[in-house]
């Protein structure tokens, strides 16, 4: 284990207008960034289309998922998207 890594959780919502394969592709980009930044995904809930409690950007549904990962704090700043 790389010294100085901390555990983080990233929750996300993706537009329901995306095809499922495109939503999975977007999440793969985040996973690859974490790996490239010497991080490690430790837990994950795959994106699933869910009904939202209220409209977000005029959408009633979205793909929701989350990742738990280990990463050093200095690399985390680069993850902002």
C-alpha positions in Angstrom: 0.0 0.0 0.0 1.2 3.5 -0.9 1.8 5.6 2.2 -0.4 8.6 2.7 -3.4 7.3 0.8 -6.8 8.1 2.2 -10.2 6.6 1.5 -12.7 8.6 -0.5 -16.2 8.0 -1.8 -17.4 9.5 -5.1 -21.2 9.4 -5.8 -22.4 10.4 -9.3 -25.4 11.0 -11.4 -25.3 10.7 -15.2 -28.0 11.7 -17.6 -30.6 9.2 -18.3 -30.4 10.2 -22.0 -27.2 8.2 -22.2 -27.3 4.6 -23.4 -26.3 2.2 -20.6 -23.0 1.3 -22.4 -22.1 5.1 -22.6 -22.8 5.5 -18.9 -20.5 2.6 -18.2 -17.9 4.1 -20.5 -17.9 7.4 -18.5 -17.4 5.5 -15.2 -14.5 3.5 -16.8 -12.8 6.9 -17.5 -13.0 7.7 -13.8 -11.6 4.3 -12.8 -8.7 4.7 -15.3 -7.9 8.1 -13.8 -7.9 6.7 -10.3 -5.5 3.9 -11.4 -3.3 6.3 -13.4 -3.0 8.5 -10.3 -1.7 5.5 -8.2 -5.1 5.0 -6.6 -7.2 1.9 -6.1 -10.9 1.3 -6.3 -11.9 -0.8 -3.3 -15.7 -0.8 -3.6 -18.2 0.1 -6.3 -21.9 0.1 -7.0 -22.4 0.0 -10.8 -24.6 2.7 -12.2 -28.3 1.9 -12.3 -31.1 4.1 -13.7 -33.1 5.5 -10.8 -36.0 7.9 -10.5 -35.0 11.2 -8.9 -36.9 12.7 -6.0 -37.0 16.0 -7.9 -35.9 17.3 -11.3 -32.3 17.9 -12.0 -31.6 19.8 -15.2 -35.1 18.9 -16.3 -34.6 15.2 -15.9 -36.7 12.9 -13.7 -34.3 9.9 -14.0 -30.5 9.4 -13.9 -27.9 6.7 -13.6 -26.7 6.7 -10.0 -23.6 4.9 -8.7 -20.6 5.3 -6.4 -17.0 4.4 -6.0 -14.9 4.0 -2.8 -11.2 4.4 -3.6 -7.8 5.0 -2.0 -5.7 8.0 -3.2 -3.2 10.5 -1.9 -4.8 13.9 -1.3 -2.5 15.7 -3.7 -3.8 13.6 -6.6 -7.4 14.1 -5.6 -7.4 17.7 -6.7 -6.9 16.5 -10.3 -10.1 14.5 -10.2 -12.4 17.5 -10.2 -14.6 17.2 -13.2 
